[in-house]
Amino acid sequence: MNLYVGNLTYDVVQDDLTQLFGQVGTVKSAVIIRDKYSGESRGFGFVEMESNDEGKAAIEKLNGTELKGRAIVVNEAKPRSDNRGRSGGSHRGGGGGGGRFRSGGHQRGSDDRTW
């Protein structure tokens, strides 16, 4: 079972998660999510437990417990959505462009009003 672990202090490392969750069951993997530019922790991570029973036990026992001075949030991780990193509207890619006199567009003629 894959678990979301939130409200982490920025000095929590993967070994801290492995050690904490290892008290409840077998940890298959633990990862802290980091900013891709600065490399700093984003304050959350994921822990994969060996079984669903161990995952449920970890949620029950560890949600709200303190890790390095902060109460952590532990719940079942939700699957990623297909539109990661996109905000609202449709994303078509490609360049912008345009302006008043794009090729193929209307050009000002003698019968046009002032712009």
C-alpha positions in Angstrom: 0.0 0.0 0.0 1.3 3.4 -0.9 1.0 6.1 1.8 1.1 9.9 1.6 3.1 11.5 4.5 2.6 15.2 4.9 3.5 18.1 7.2 7.1 17.0 7.3 9.8 19.4 8.6 12.4 20.2 5.9 15.1 18.3 7.7 13.3 14.9 7.6 15.1 12.4 5.4 14.1 9.1 3.8 15.8 7.1 6.6 13.6 8.9 9.1 10.5 7.7 7.3 11.9 4.2 6.8 12.7 3.9 10.5 9.4 5.3 11.7 7.2 3.2 9.4 9.4 0.2 10.0 8.1 0.1 13.5 4.7 -0.8 12.1 5.6 -3.2 9.2 7.9 -3.8 6.3 8.7 -0.7 4.3 9.3 -1.4 0.6 10.3 2.2 -0.2 10.3 5.7 1.2 10.8 9.0 -0.6 10.8 12.6 0.3 9.6 14.9 -2.6 12.0 17.6 -3.4 11.9 20.8 -5.4 13.5 20.0 -8.8 15.4 23.3 -8.9 16.5 23.9 -5.3 16.6 20.3 -4.2 14.9 21.3 -0.9 12.2 19.2 0.6 8.6 20.1 -0.3 7.4 18.9 3.1 5.8 15.7 2.0 6.7 12.2 0.9 5.5 8.7 0.2 6.0 5.4 1.9 5.2 2.1 0.3 4.3 -0.7 2.8 4.6 -4.4 2.1 0.8 -5.1 2.4 -2.5 -3.3 2.7 -2.9 -4.5 6.3 0.5 -2.9 7.2 -0.5 0.3 5.4 -3.8 0.5 7.3 -2.0 -0.1 10.5 0.6 2.6 9.7 -2.2 5.1 9.0 -4.0 4.2 12.3 -0.9 4.3 14.4 1.2 7.1 12.9 -1.3 9.7 11.6 -0.9 12.7 14.0 2.2 11.4 15.7 5.2 13.7 16.1 8.3 13.5 13.9 11.1 15.9 14.6 8.7 18.3 16.4 5.8 18.3 14.0 2.6 16.2 13.9 2.6 14.3 10.6 -0.3 13.5 8.3 -0.5 9.9 7.1 -3.2 8.6 4.7 -3.6 6.4 1.6 -1.9 8.0 -1.4 -4.2 8.9 -4.3 -3.1 7.9 -7.8 -1.6 10.7 -9.9 -3.9 12.4 -12.3 -3.1 12.7 -16.0 -3.0 16.5 -16.0 -0.1 17.0 -13.6 1.3 20.5 -13.6 -1.5 22.0 -15.7 -3.8 24.5 -14.2 -7.2 25.1 -15.7 -8.3 25.2 -19.3 -6.8 23.2 -22.1 -3.1 22.9 -22.7 -2.3 22.7 -26.4 1.4 23.3 -26.4 3.1 25.2 -29.2 3.7 28.8 -29.5 1.5 31.8 -29.1 1.7 34.4 -31.7 -0.8 36.7 -33.2 -1.2 40.4 -33.1 -3.1 42.7 -35.4 -1.4 41.8 -38.6 -0.8 38.0 -38.5 -0.3 36.4 -41.9 -3.6 35.4 -43.3 -5.4 37.8 -41.1 -7.2 41.1 -41.7 -5.1 44.0 -42.8 -6.2 47.6 -42.5 -7.9 48.9 -45.6 -9.3 52.2 -46.7 -12.8 51.4 -45.5 -11.7 50.4 -41.9 -12.4 52.6 -39.0 -9.4 53.9 -36.9 -7.9 51.4 -34.6 
